[in-house]
């Protein structure tokens, strides 16, 4: 679904395919797309050499090194782009091709939560991120592959993916286009597994963060979030039909006081979010931005 959402405007689509488990169906699913644009690069994961999820960035760089285009569209597998925006993206890439001041493009975000009808407008969620970069060797994936930076030197080590010294934020133009992020639209039981795996891969097997995840993930009252009134990318239509955990979600009332408070529920962030959304037109108060907006 993610690949298909941008495939029409790509000249090629490079996928770094790791050394999967025997029962993993990733390659089968990619092959089912049956597109000559798709190029698979076979890789091996090394989370000991690249801890704290920097292996995600390392794998991103492997894919990037095998790309030949002028602009590179980086999309994670829980993200999709609406078909109505494809020509606008293509037009922006064409118009800025020779403007070398532009290193990439910044996208807005819709972070869906629990189901496909509610999303976050919260200070704790990044509301913009770089998803298109110029194909330059000095640009590398950064940290856990959420974003990119320019490096004055590069050895391809764990320390490189973590460092700020000798790096430069990308200069980007913002597009009035959203990335639809579905990473937190899962049945509660699967969301629990995701959170535990994510915490373990970053903090280690015995991390308190991993052990504190409840057996059944609690999204909290969804009526506290923003209601989505638009349409989803067409490529998501069949996937969305799998939604069958509505009865496990909470749509009214107060949060369960017997579970830990989620970050976006903490009073400090509730107040910050209200101020940003109601008095600042969505512009964040403080916070870290890994880009320079032109």
N, C-alpha and C positions, 0 to 999 in steps of 0.2 A: 504493500500500500504506500509506503514511504517512497520507495524507488519510483513507482508508477506515477506518483504525484508530480514529479519534476522531469521525468524521462523525456516528454515531448520537446523540451527546450534544450536538452543536453545533446552534444555531439557524441559524447561517450560517457559511460558510467562505470567508474572503477571501484571495485569492491575488494577490500583486503579480507580474505576469508581465512579465519584461524583454524588451527588443528582441532576440529570439533570432536565431541563424543560420537560414538558409533551410531547412536540413535538420533543424532541431530539432523534435522531436515532442512537446514538453511540452504545448502547448495541445490537441493531439489526444488525448493520454492523459487530461488533465483532463476533456475533453468526454466521453470514454468512460464516466466515472463516472455521467453523466446524472442529476445531482442538482440540484433547484431551489435548494438551500442554497448552492451555489457561486457566488461573485461574483468575476469576474476584473477586476483593475485593471491597465491597461496602463501600463508605465513604461519609462524609458530609463536605462540604467546610465552612470555617470560615474566611473570609477575614478581619473581624474586629480584630480577635485575631492574625491573621498573615497578616498584611498590607504590602504595598510595594512589592507585588507579592511574598512574602515569602510563601504564601499558596501553590505556585507551588512546592517549596522545601519540604514543609510539606507533600504534597500528594506523592511526589517522595519517601520520607522516608517510608511512609505507605506501598507502593508497595515493597520497598527494604526489609522491615522487614518480608515480607511474601515470600521472595525468599529462596530457599534451595541450590542453586548451589555454586560452588567454585568461579566462575567469574560471574559478573552481567553486562549485556550489556544494557546500558541506551540509549534509542533512543526517541527523541521527535517526535510528530506526523507530523511535517513538514520536517522530515529527513528520508533518505533512504540509504541503502547500496547496492552497485552493486553486483550482483550474482557472478561475476568473482573473488571477493575478499573474499568470505565466507570461503573457505578452508584455505586461508592464515591466516585469523583471528583465526580459530579453531586451526591451527597448533601453532600459537603464544601462545595461551592460554595453550595448552598442554605443550609446551617447557618451559614455565616460571612458571608452577604450583607450583613447590617446591622451586623456587627462591623467598624467602619471602622478598627480598629487593624490589621487584617489587610490587607496590600497584595497578597498573592499566596500561592502554594503552592509548596512545595519537593518535588522528586521525587528518588528514588534512581535510580542508573544501573547498567545492565549494558552494559559496553563489550566487545562481541564482537570477536575478533581472529583473522583468518585463515580461520576457519570458523564454523559456527553452534553449535559444541559447546564452545568455550573463550572465557573472558572474563577481563578484568583485575580483580584486587583489588590495585591498586598505588598507591603514594603519588603517582605522577606523573600519574594520571588523576583528574579531578574525580569524586567519588563522589556528589555532589548538585548540583542546579541548579534554578533557578526556571523553571517552564514555564507557570504560570498567573498572570496579573497582573490587577489591577483596571483597568477602563477609565477611566483618568484622564489628562488632557492633560499633566500634569507627569511622567508616567512615559515614559521613552524607552529604546529599545534602546541597548546600551552596548558600546564597543570593537568587536569583530568579530561582534557579534550573539550572543554566547554567553549574555548575561544582560541585566538591566535595572537602571535606577536612576531616582530622582526628581531633577529638576533645578529649581533656584530660578529660573533664567532659561534661555531657549532661542533660539538663532539658527539652528539646523540646519546648522552648519558641521562640517567635519572635526574642528576643535579641540573642539567640543562633545562629539562622540562619544568623544574621548580623555580628557577632563578628569575629575579627581576633585573639584577645588575647586568648591564650590557645588552639590554633589550629595549625595544621601543613599541609603544602602543600604535596600532594601525590607525591611519587617518581614513575615515569612512563617511559615506553619505547614507543618510537614513531613507529607507523606502517606507511608504505608507502601506505596508503589506505585512500580514501576520504569518508567523509560524504557528501551526496548530500542534500543541504539545500534549500527547496522550499518555505519558509515562505513569500518571497516577490515576488512570481509568482502568482499574483491574478489580476482579472479585477480591474481597477482603482477605481471603486465604492466600491468594497469589501475591497480594500486596505485602503481606507479612513476609513471604519468602524473598521478595525483591528487597525489602528493607534490610533483612538479615544478611543477605548476600552482599549488598552494597556496603553495609557497615563493616562486615568481616573483611572484604577485599581492601578496604581503606585502612581500617584500624587494627586488623589482625583477628585471629580466631577467638581469642579470649576477651575481645573488646566489650566493655560494659554497654556500649551503644547497641551492639548486636544482640546481647542477652536481654536488653530491656524492651525489645519489640514485642508487643502483645501477640498472643496466638492467633487472634482474629483482628486484623487492622480496623481501627475505628476512625472513619473520616470526619466524624463530628456532624453537627447539624448543617446540612447543605444550604439551608435558607439564609445562612449568614454570608454566603458567597454571592457573586454576581451571576444573574441568570443570563444564559446565552440565548440570543434571539436571532442569530444568523443561520447560515447553512454550513455544513461541513464539506470538506473536499470530497468529490465524487468517488475517489478511489477508496474512501473509508466506508462506503455504504454497506458492503457485504460484511466487513469486520464488525461494524456497529450492530449488526443483527445478532451477534453473539451475546449482546448485553442481556444477562438474565439474573443479575444480582440486586435488582431494585429493592427486593424485600429485606436485604441485608444492610441497606443504607438508612440514614436518619434524615428526614426532610424538615422536621419541625422540632421545637423544644430546645432544651439546654444540653450542653455537652455532658457526657458521662464524667462525674467528678472522681470516679475511681481509676481513671487512666491518666497518664501524664499529659500535661498541657502541650499541645502542638505549638510550634514556634509562632505561627501566624495567629494563634489564639491569645497569646500573651498581651496584657493590657498595653504595654509600651508600643507594640507593633500594630495593635488595633488602632491606637490614637494616631500613630505616624501614617498609617494607610489612609485613615479618614482625612487627614490634613492634605496629603498628596492628591487624593482623588477629588476632593471637594473644593480646595482652595488653590491648588497649584496645577490644575489641569493634567494630573497624572505625572507631573515631574517629580522625581524622587528627592527626598531630603537627605543629603549626604549619601553615604554608600560608595562602594567601589565601582568604577567604570573602567573596563579594560579596552577603551577605545578613545579616540579623539574625533569628535563629530565635526565635519566640515559644513 
